[in-house]
């Protein structure tokens, strides 16, 4: 039995990088939702974009919206990676 060590190392390296990347993206998504919740609470619970200031989206409502959008983007990356993995496995 011959083992192709270069191929095995390549698979290990790619798997490690993808795993770390997905865990990082999911963690950033969780952090983004936490920041959005904190910004919404700071704004008095008015929701994203519901602040009373006229700062053009730079107040707590704007920060909450940006944090929420960033979190959803991170979760979208995770969902796309899972869907691609299922597609590769199923065929």
N, C-alpha and C positions, 0 to 999 in steps of 0.2 A: 504494500500500500504506500503510495506516494502522496505526501501532503504538500500542496503548493503554499508555502509559508508567506510568500509575497501577497497572494490573493487573500489569504486569511487575515493578514495584517491590514490590508486595505479595507476589507469588510469591517474589521474591528474599529478602525479609525473613523470610517464614515458613520458607522452606527453610534459611536461615542459622540461625535460632533453633532449629529442630528438629535440625539437624545438630550444633550446639554442645551442645544438651541431650543427645542420644544419646551423643556422644563423652564428655561429662561423666559420664553414668550408667555407661557402660562402664568409664571410668577409676576411678570410685568402687567399682565391683564388683571390679576387679582389686586396688585398694588394700584393700578389705575382706577378700578372700581372703588377701592378704599379711599383714594384721594377725591374721587367724585362725590362720594358720600360725605366726606369731611367738608368739602367746599359747599355742598348743598346745605349742610347743617350750619355752616358759618354764615350762609346767606339767609338764614332764618327759615329754611325748609321750603323756600319758594320753588325749588326745582331748577333744572338746568335752564339757563337763559332767563329766569324769572326774576332777576335782581332788580332793584329800584334804581341802580346807578345808570349813568349814560356813558360809560367808559368804552362803548363799542365792543363789548365782549371781553374786556380785560378784567372784569370784576370776578367775584366768586362764582357767579352763574356761568361766565365764560370759561373759567378754569374747570368747573364741573363738567361742562359740555366737552371740552378738549380731553379731559381725563377719561371720560366715558367713551368717546370716540376712539381714543388710543387703546383702551381696554378691549373694545369690540374688535379692533383691527388685530390685536394680539390673539384673541380667541379665534378669529377667522383664520389666522395662520395655522393655529393648532388644528382646527377643523379640516382645513385643506390638507394638512399632512396626514391626518388620520384617514381621510377619504382616499388619498393617493395610495396609502399603504393597503387599504382594503381592495382598491382597484388592482394593485399589483398582485396581491395574494389570490384574488378570485380569478383573475385571468384576463 
